[in-house]
Amino acid sequence: MGFMADESSTEKVLKILSERTEKARAVFKDTILAQETGIGKVDDEINKYLSQWKDTTRSGVLALACEAVGGNPAEVLPLQVALLFIDATMDIHDDIIDDSVSKKNRGTVYGKLGKGNTLLIGDGFMVKGFGYLFQSLEHLAKDLRQRVLAEVTYFLYEVVAAHLSEVALKGKKWRVKPNDYLQILMRKGADIEGRMKLGAICGRGSARDVDALTTYGRNVGVLLAAKSDFVDIFEPSELMHRIKYEVMPLQILYAIKSRKHGPKIREILQKDILSPKDCDMLLETIYMTKEIVILNDLLRSKEKEAVQALDTLADSRVKGELRLLIASLTEDY
């Protein structure tokens, strides 16, 4: 695959992941649109949601892992589709948990249709997801089918448990300990870890390759969660929402503990309205703290472990793409 010289690692990776999930997303959307609820405003919002939902990472890494061990990514297409339904369920239910009526200046399903309708739409996605999941496993040998189902159950429950722990921290606001939240992000990393493991299993990878991609996925999952938090600091509206209703980004939780710079960070965060200039000042102050160096050193150790895990895989184009994914998550520190 050729890339333009001026593309960032992130742009390159987005193309790679989009290509690996394009067919699955098309099937996912077509399946939903084929069975409307019959309620005009609900169907309209579902259509808008589907047109705006661009999550390619989780589905993409599943296919990449399958390819990395020499498997045919077409074989995991039904599994990709099944998990997309479950991902969409968690996505719109998260908006209820976080009281997110809008994101990036666009109304969410929850913001437009309310809690009841959003819960039920998510329930509908979940029903279709598990139906598709069992359908995707029908052609597999019994032992492989049982293994895949066990892995899906395990990693999805880990993600749910991580979110439950995160909800418990919301009331603590400024008193949240950085390590407590870091442990939650590590547990959320099961989302990527589980998909990498599934891809390797379905690709009939060796035990060594499955272990390598599981380790890679675990570390990439943490890096992805940290990168997502970092990006939120650049968005005044998103950051304001997190201050009011969620847990603040990991980088802020570390930096605010600084005796020298913590008061300045707190002063910015306590403003009634944040501007882009405030976010720039916040980032500048965060990078003056010793605490952010500690966090970045920890993330670099995750990066190193992920890179080393790939050394056991046969040299291939996919191996290079997996390394590029790591680079896209660490290019900001």
C-alpha positions in Angstrom: 0.0 0.0 0.0 1.5 3.4 -1.0 1.1 6.5 1.2 1.6 10.2 0.4 4.8 11.5 1.9 3.1 14.2 3.9 0.6 12.0 5.6 0.9 11.6 9.4 1.0 8.2 11.0 -2.5 8.7 12.2 -3.8 9.4 8.7 -2.1 6.3 7.3 -3.5 4.1 10.0 -7.0 5.5 9.5 -6.8 4.4 5.9 -5.5 0.9 6.8 -8.2 0.4 9.4 -10.9 1.8 7.1 -10.0 -0.6 4.4 -10.1 -3.6 6.8 -13.6 -2.8 8.1 -15.3 -1.3 5.0 -17.2 -4.5 4.1 -18.2 -5.2 7.7 -19.6 -1.6 8.2 -21.6 -1.9 5.0 -23.2 -5.2 6.1 -23.8 -3.7 9.5 -25.6 -0.6 8.2 -27.6 -2.5 5.5 -28.8 -5.0 8.1 -30.1 -2.3 10.4 -31.7 -0.3 7.5 -33.4 -3.4 6.2 -35.7 -3.6 9.3 -37.1 -0.2 10.3 -39.0 0.4 13.5 -41.8 2.1 11.6 -41.5 5.2 13.8 -40.4 8.0 11.6 -38.4 10.1 14.0 -36.6 7.0 15.4 -35.7 5.6 12.0 -34.5 9.1 10.9 -32.2 9.3 13.9 -30.9 5.8 13.4 -30.1 6.7 9.8 -28.2 9.8 10.9 -26.3 7.9 13.5 -25.2 5.3 11.0 -24.1 8.0 8.6 -21.9 9.7 11.2 -20.5 6.6 13.0 -17.0 6.1 11.8 -15.5 3.7 14.3 -13.0 1.6 12.4 -10.4 0.8 15.0 -11.9 -2.1 16.9 -13.2 -3.9 13.8 -10.0 -3.1 11.9 -7.6 -4.6 14.3 -9.5 -7.8 14.4 -9.0 -8.3 10.6 -5.3 -7.2 10.9 -4.6 -9.8 13.6 -6.1 -12.5 11.4 -4.0 -11.4 8.5 -0.9 -11.2 10.6 -0.9 -14.9 11.3 -1.6 -15.8 7.7 -5.3 -16.1 7.9 -7.9 -14.9 5.4 -9.6 -11.7 6.8 -12.8 -12.6 4.9 -13.3 -15.4 7.4 -13.7 -12.9 10.3 -16.1 -10.6 8.4 -19.3 -12.1 10.1 -17.5 -11.7 13.5 -16.6 -8.1 12.7 -20.3 -7.4 11.9 -21.5 -9.0 15.1 -19.2 -7.0 17.2 -20.1 -3.7 15.4 -23.7 -4.2 16.6 -22.4 -4.6 20.2 -20.0 -1.7 19.8 -22.9 0.6 18.6 -25.0 -0.5 21.6 -22.3 0.4 24.0 -21.6 3.7 22.1 -25.1 5.0 22.4 -25.7 3.7 25.9 -22.5 5.5 27.0 -24.1 8.8 25.9 -26.8 8.2 28.5 -24.3 7.3 31.2 -22.2 10.4 30.4 -25.3 12.6 29.8 -23.9 13.5 26.4 -26.7 15.3 24.5 -24.2 16.4 21.8 -20.7 15.6 20.5 -18.6 17.7 18.3 -21.5 20.1 17.8 -23.9 17.3 16.7 -26.8 16.0 18.7 -26.5 12.4 19.9 -29.3 9.9 19.7 -29.9 10.4 23.4 -29.9 14.2 23.0 -32.6 14.0 20.3 -34.7 11.0 21.3 -34.3 10.9 25.1 -33.3 8.1 27.5 -36.1 5.6 26.8 -35.8 5.5 23.0 -32.0 5.4 23.2 -32.0 2.5 25.6 -34.4 0.6 23.3 -32.5 1.3 20.1 -29.3 0.0 21.9 -31.3 -3.1 23.0 -32.3 -3.7 19.4 -28.7 -3.4 18.2 -27.6 -5.8 20.9 -30.2 -8.4 19.9 -29.1 -8.2 16.3 -25.5 -8.4 17.4 -25.7 -11.6 19.4 -27.9 -13.1 16.7 -25.2 -12.3 14.1 -22.6 -13.6 16.5 -24.1 -17.1 16.7 -24.6 -17.0 13.0 -20.9 -16.2 12.5 -19.9 -19.2 14.5 -22.0 -21.8 12.9 -19.4 -22.9 10.3 -16.6 -23.3 12.9 -15.5 -26.6 14.4 -17.0 -27.1 17.9 -13.8 -26.5 19.8 -13.0 -23.3 17.9 -16.6 -22.1 18.2 -16.5 -22.5 22.0 -13.1 -20.8 22.3 -14.2 -17.8 20.2 -17.5 -17.4 22.2 -15.6 -17.7 25.5 -13.1 -15.0 24.4 -15.9 -12.6 23.2 -17.7 -13.1 26.5 -14.6 -12.5 28.5 -13.3 -9.3 26.9 -16.7 -7.7 26.6 -17.4 -8.2 30.3 -14.0 -6.7 31.1 -14.9 -3.6 29.2 -18.3 -3.4 31.0 -16.5 -3.9 34.4 -14.1 -1.1 33.5 -17.0 1.3 32.7 -18.6 0.4 36.0 -15.4 1.3 37.8 -15.3 4.6 35.9 -18.8 5.5 36.9 -17.8 5.1 40.5 -15.1 7.7 40.1 -17.3 10.4 38.6 -18.5 11.8 41.9 -14.9 12.2 43.2 -14.1 14.9 40.6 -10.8 16.6 41.7 -10.1 13.7 44.2 -9.6 11.1 41.5 -6.2 9.4 41.9 -4.3 9.1 38.6 -3.4 5.5 39.2 -7.0 4.5 39.9 -8.1 5.9 36.5 -5.0 4.4 34.8 -6.1 1.0 36.1 -9.5 1.5 34.5 -7.9 2.5 31.2 -5.8 -0.6 31.3 -8.9 -2.7 31.9 -10.6 -1.0 29.0 -7.6 -2.1 26.9 -9.3 -5.5 26.9 -11.4 -4.2 24.0 -8.4 -4.1 21.7 -6.6 -7.0 23.3 -9.6 -9.3 22.9 -10.1 -8.5 19.3 -6.4 -9.0 18.5 -6.6 -12.4 20.2 -9.8 -13.3 18.4 -8.3 -12.4 15.0 -5.2 -14.5 15.7 -7.3 -17.5 16.8 -9.7 -17.3 13.8 -6.6 -17.0 11.6 -5.4 -20.3 13.0 -2.3 -18.7 14.4 0.2 -20.7 16.5 0.0 -20.4 20.3 3.1 -18.2 20.1 1.5 -15.9 17.6 -1.7 -15.7 19.6 0.2 -14.8 22.7 2.2 -12.2 20.9 -0.8 -10.4 19.4 -2.6 -10.6 22.7 0.3 -8.8 24.4 0.4 -6.3 21.6 -3.3 -5.7 21.8 -3.2 -5.2 25.6 -0.6 -2.5 25.3 -2.1 -0.8 22.2 -5.5 -0.8 24.0 -3.9 1.3 26.8 -2.1 3.6 24.4 -5.3 4.1 22.4 -7.3 5.0 25.6 -4.6 7.5 26.6 -4.5 9.0 23.1 -8.3 9.4 23.2 -8.0 11.3 26.5 -5.2 13.5 25.2 -7.3 14.5 22.1 -10.2 15.6 24.4 -8.0 18.3 25.9 -7.9 20.0 22.5 -11.7 20.2 22.4 -13.1 22.9 24.7 -16.7 21.6 24.7 -15.6 18.0 25.2 -13.3 18.9 28.0 -16.0 21.0 29.7 -18.3 18.0 29.5 -15.7 15.7 31.1 -15.1 18.2 33.9 -18.8 18.4 34.7 -20.0 14.9 34.1 -17.2 12.4 33.6 -13.6 11.7 34.8 -11.0 14.2 33.6 -8.4 13.1 31.0 -5.5 11.0 32.3 -3.0 13.7 31.5 -4.8 16.3 33.6 -5.2 13.9 36.5 -1.4 13.4 36.6 -0.4 17.0 36.0 -2.9 18.6 38.5 -1.0 16.8 41.3 2.0 19.1 40.6 2.6 21.4 43.6 4.1 24.0 41.3 1.7 24.0 38.3 -1.4 22.2 39.8 -3.0 25.5 41.0 -2.7 27.0 37.5 -4.3 23.9 35.9 -7.1 24.0 38.4 -7.7 27.7 37.8 -8.2 27.0 34.1 -10.4 24.0 34.6 -12.7 25.9 37.0 -13.7 28.5 34.3 -17.4 28.6 33.4 -16.4 28.4 29.7 -13.2 27.2 28.1 -11.9 28.7 24.9 -9.3 27.2 22.5 -6.8 29.6 24.0 -7.5 28.1 27.5 -6.9 24.6 26.1 -3.6 25.7 24.6 -2.6 27.2 27.9 -3.7 24.1 29.7 -1.6 21.9 27.5 1.4 24.2 27.8 1.1 24.0 31.6 0.6 20.3 31.7 3.9 19.8 29.8 5.8 21.8 32.4 5.0 19.3 35.1 7.2 16.4 36.3 4.1 14.3 36.6 3.5 14.3 32.9 7.0 13.0 32.4 6.2 10.1 34.7 3.0 9.3 32.6 4.8 9.6 29.3 7.6 7.2 30.5 4.9 4.7 31.5 3.3 5.0 28.0 6.6 4.5 26.4 7.1 1.3 28.3 3.7 0.1 26.9 4.9 1.2 23.4 8.1 -0.8 23.8 6.3 -3.9 25.0 3.9 -3.7 22.0 6.8 -3.4 19.6 8.7 -6.3 21.1 5.6 -8.5 21.0 5.7 -8.2 17.2 9.2 -9.5 16.9 8.0 -13.0 17.2 5.7 -12.7 14.1 7.0 -13.6 10.7 8.1 -10.5 8.8 5.2 -9.2 6.7 3.5 -6.1 5.4 0.9 -6.5 8.2 3.6 -6.4 10.8 4.7 -3.1 9.4 1.1 -1.8 9.6 0.8 -2.9 13.2 4.0 -1.0 14.0 2.6 2.0 12.3 -0.5 1.8 14.5 1.8 2.0 17.5 3.5 5.1 16.0 0.2 6.8 15.5 -0.7 6.5 19.1 2.7 7.7 20.4 3.6 10.5 18.0 2.4 13.2 20.5 4.9 12.5 23.3 
